[in-house]
């Protein structure tokens, strides 16, 4: 199973990022984390964090074993480009491109299905309870200091929903003008 993780708008040029990412393609995921933590390049830290995020996605979302993962592919593409101007002699200016990059890491299992944990899905059932007779009291009697409704502020919409054998009535009151 393939697991993706992406990093958008990294403010480092794609050429510089590719120098780091080419060294981890095809390597075991845990070994790649160690390699990235030891590199001196500036782009190694964001790629290290992205790889750890991809591994966490694989374990938490898909129930894969961390020891059974390797780096299948790393895509580094052009990201955001900022145009700046560099002053030159005789009042001229030359363009300066500040390049960014988008990075995608794809992890895959070495042996398909080895030590895979089934994802536990908790099914929640929502029930609608009917109000008891003692609890049915108008809002005006509960709140103190509220004037009873007049004809101007009594504009209401009523929605009736049927869920199974129970009928729930919801009242939406608009604010008085």
C-alpha positions, 0 to 999 in steps of 0.5 A: 500500500502506498502512503503519501505526504506532501509539503507545499511552499518550502522556501528553498529552491527545488535544485537544492532540495533534490540534492537531499532527496536523491540520497533517500530514494529506495532506502528503508524509512527508518534508515532514511530518517537517520540519514536526514538527521545527520545531513548538513544541508538546510533542506534536510530538516523539513524533509526529515519532518515530512518523512516522519509525518508520512511514517506516522500517516502509515501507522495511524491511518492505515495500520502499517508496520513502521519497520516494513516501510521504504521510500518508493519515490520523492517528487520535488516540483516548482512551488511559489516563485517570488520576484524581487529586484536587485539594484545594479549600476547606473540606476538599473535593476535586474530581476531576482527569482526567489524559488520555492518547492513542493515536495511529495514523499511516497512510502510503500511496504517491502512485504505486502501486508506484513505485521499490518494492524486492522484499523479499529472503527468505532461505530457511533449510533445517534439517538434522538430522545423525546423530551419528558412531560416535566421538562416541556416548559416554555423558554420564557418561564425558565429565563428571568427578565424576558418579555413575553413574545409579541406579534412582531417578534413571533415570526417562526419557521417550523421544521418537522423531521421523522426519524424512524418512529419518533417525530422531532419538531424544531423551531427556528426563531428569527431576531426581532426587527 
